[in-house]
Amino acid sequence: MAFGSISQQGTDGSDPSTDYTLGERICKARDAVGLSTAQLARRLGIKTSTLQGWESDRSEPRSNKLVLLAGILNVSPTWLLVGRGAAPIHEDEDGASLETVRIALDRIHNQAQALVEEIERLRRRIDGDVS
């Protein structure tokens, strides 16, 4: 599936991120997390030239790599594709970024706890100890 036609949307003045191409949004998010092209490519398990192709809009990631890319860059796949949703936070632009990280960490911790509880509930069910 090609994402290029999706990534370039006209603007209605509401979000400047929609003016960027997919490649430009990848670059912007990569810069926000402080990764070089080589570092990001290594984390994605791809060649640096492949990532450079995405960033220059010569090619596009497959959906599985797009989701992985969004996770590493801490943005949503939707933001990468069409620029809608929360843009990446630049550490030097946001004085409250540490608090944002704490809030996100608390949210993820709570999700992990809920997941552990669900796993334990399912284990008890499998073992015949339905409580």
Secondary structure, 3 states (H helix, E strand, C coil): CCCHHHHCCCCCCCCHHHHCCHHHHHHHHHHHHCCCHHHHHHHHCCCHHHHHHHHCCCCCCCHHHHHHHHHHHCCCHHHHHHCCCCCCCCCCCCCCHHHHHHHHHHHHHHHHHHHHHHHHHHHHHHCCCCC
